[in-house]
Amino acid sequence: MGVFPSSTQVTPRAGPDMAGAPVAEPVMKLLARQFVAFSGVGVLAAVVHYSVLVALVESGVAEPVFANLSAYVAGGIASYGLSRRYAFRSERAHSEATWRFALVAGVGFLLTGFFTHLFHDRFGAPYVVAALMTTGVVLFWSFAAHKMWTFRSRGS
């Protein structure tokens, strides 16, 4: 199966039907469900992220780029368990998923630093606007990486 499967393929959905048999779901429907769930998890993680960001900047503890990176870590911790359980319904062992999640988050961390610097320091966007634009970019990177690698079933 390629990166962009056809909409006619079916993929097993996590969990059995009423008779205990696996339930198949069209790939595009599964992808949409996962993206919506991942985005919902992201909203919860964003509440943590932006609470930390604003608290650090407004209290004078950290400047915007460092504060946003610190907030990224806090949001990432909140995101792991929720993504695993609700967005991807993954059965991959924690011993495999956690280091993969951390590696994807590490790349996202670097992207967060780069885009926050670009939007805030280079283009002069207010720090919250820069963080929001950065979140949009990193959302798509994170979803694709977690879908195709972190939480992917071994047989897929």
N, C-alpha and C positions, 0 to 999 in steps of 0.2 A: 504494500500500500504506500503510495506517495504522500508527500506533504499535504496535498490538496486532493483528498479522495473524492470520487464522484458522488453525487447525491443519491445514487441508486444503491450504493453499498450499504450494508447494515453492520453495525457494531454492537456487541453485547453490552447491554446496560447493566450497571452494577445492580445486583440483587435479583432474586428469582421472582417468577410470577406466582400466582396463587397455588399452582400445582408444584412449585419448586423448580421449574425449568427456567433457563436463562431467557430473558426478554430481549429481543432485538429492536433496535431503534435506528431510523435512518440517520446516516452520518451527519448531515447538515442540521438535523433537529438536535442531535446529541451535542454537536459543536455549539449551537446557539444556547442550549441549556447550560453547558459548561461555562460559556463566556458570561452569561447573565449571572450565574452563581459566583463565578470568579470576580465579577464586577461588584456584586453584593458584598462578598468577603472584603473586597478592596475598599468599599465604603466604610466598613467597620475598622479596617486597618488604617484608613485615612483619618478617621476620627482620632485614633491614637497618635498617628503621625503628626497631624496638624496641631493637636493639643501640645505635644512636646515642642514642635517648631515655634509656635507662638510664645509659649512659656519661656523658652530659652532666649529668644530674641528680645521680647518685651521686658524681660527681667534684666537684660544686659549681660547675661551669662555667656552668650556666644553670638558671633556674627552670623548672618544668614546662611552662608554656604556650610559652615561647620554645624550650625543648628539643624539645617535640613538633612545633612548626612546622619546626625545623631537620631533625628526623628525617623529617618528611613529604617534604621536598625530596629527601633521600637515598633514601628508598623510591621516590619518583617516578622518579628517574633509573634505578633498577634495573627499574622496571615498564615503561617505554616499549618497549624492544626485545622483551621477553618477551611483552607484550600484543599487539604488532604481529604477531609471528611465530606464537605459539602459541594465543592466545585468539581473535583475529579473523582470522588468516591474511590479513591485508590486503595488497593490492597498491597501495594509495594511495602516491604518491610521498612520500618523506621531507620534501620541501619543503612539502607540504601537511599531512602528518600531524603533524609535530613542533610546528608552531605551534598546531594544533588541540588536540593533547595538552597543550601548555603552558597553553592557555586553560582547558581543563577542569580541569587540575591546579591552576590559579590559583583557580578557584571552589572546588575541593576544599580548597585551602589556607585560604581564608577560612572555609569551613565547619568545618575542623579547629580553627582558632583559636576560633571561636564556641562550638562544642560542648565543646571542652576547657575553656574558661573556664566555661561553664554547668555542666558536670558536676563539675569540680574546685573552682573558686573559689566558685561559687554554692551547689552542692548538697553540697560537702564530700567528694566521692568521692576515694579515694586516686588519685594521678596515673596509675598503671598501669590501674586500673579505668576512670577517665575516658577514657584513651586507647583502651582496648578498646571502650567504648561508642561513642566517636567514630568509630572505624574501621568499626564496623557501619553507622552512618548514611552515612558517606562512600562505603563500598563500593557501595551501591545507586545513589547519585548517579553515581559514576564509571562503573559498568558501563553504565547507561542512556545517558549522554552519549557514551561512546566507541563504543558499539554503533550509536547512531542518527546520530552526527555525525563523530567523529574518524576511525574506521576504516571507515565505511560506503562500499561500492562506489559509484562514480559513477552507475551505472545503476539503483541501488536506490531 
